[in-house]
């Protein structure tokens, strides 16, 4: 019986992951049809809810009032130890429309998602 080196198994796993998620492991890829992508929209909604929760916990509301999620307008994904999503989220606070950049890591095998960053969008 032939033993397969762990290195060979790792290479095969990376190949499967990169092809399964439409890109090279570690590279970002643009997500198409963002506005109709239910998973991406739900991650945007999660980002805003988590941001609001953190603001309440720290007792600081920037500009007063909670953000209300409108939609994700742009998204990219990157295979890391899970899938990292880079989202451009449209939200409203007190009638003012704003854009935010959000980073969320999803680990499906753990059924977890974590908000890493949520900040006002800075135009390039």
N, C-alpha and C positions, 0 to 999 in steps of 0.2 A: 504494500500500500504506500502510495506516494504522499508525502506531507506537503501542503501548499504553504509557502512562507507567508507570514503575516503581511509583509510588504506587498506581495502580489494581491492579497485580499484587499488591502487598503487602496491600491491603485484601481482595482475593479469597482470598489465602492465609490470612489471619487468620480470615476467615469459614469457610473449609473446616475449618481446625483446630478452631475453637470448636464447630462442629456435629459434627465427627468425634469429639470427646472429650466431648461431652455438656454443654458449658458454655461460658461466656464465657472468652476468652483471658485469663489472669491470675487468674481466679476459681477458688477451690477447689470441688470437688464431692465429695460423699460417694460412696464405692464400696459398692455393695450386695453382699450374699452373700459377704462377705469370707472366711468360713471355707471356702467351696467354690471360691474364686478361686485357681487354681494359681499364676498370675503373682504375685499379692500375697503368697501364702504363701512363695513362693520368694524374694521380696525381703526378707521378714522373716528367713528362714533366712540369706540373704546378709548382712543387717545384723548378726546375732549372730556369724557367722563372722568378719566383718571387725572387729567390736569385739574379739573374742577375740584375733585376730591383732595388732591394734594394742596391746592390753594386754601381750601377750608381748613384742613388739618394744620396748616402753618399760619392760619388766620390772616392771610393777606389776599385781597382780591384786587388785582391790577386793574385800575380803571373802574372798579365797582361792578358787581354783578357777575353772574356766571356766563361762560361762553355757551352758545347754542350751536350744535353741530349743523352744518348745512350739507356739505358733501366733500369727498376727496376729489380734487381736480387733476392730480398728477401723481403717479406712483412708480417706484422702482423696487426691485427685490434683489437680494444678494444671499447666496448660500454661505452660511457661516456655521456655527454649531447650532443649527436651526435655520430659520429663514428670517433675514432682517429686511424690514420694509422701510422705505424712505417715502413718506407721504407729504403731499402739499394739501393741507386741509383748509377748507373755507368754513368760517364760523362767523357768528354775529354776537355782539355784546352791546346792549343798550341801543340797538338800532344801527350800530356801526359794523359794516362788513370788514373782515380781516382775514389775512392768510397766515397760516402757521406751518412750520416745518416740524414733522413728527418722525421719530424713529422708534419702531416697535420690533422686538424679536419674538418670534413664534417658534415654540418647540412642540410640534404636534404629538410626538410620542409621550410627552409629559403633560399634554393638554394645558400648556401654559403660554401666556403672552405677557410681555413686560414692556412698559413704556420706558425708553431710555432717554429720550429728549423730546421736548415740546417747547418751541420758541417762535416768536414772530418771524415771518418769512423775510429774509434779507435778499432783495433783488441782486442778481449777479452784476 
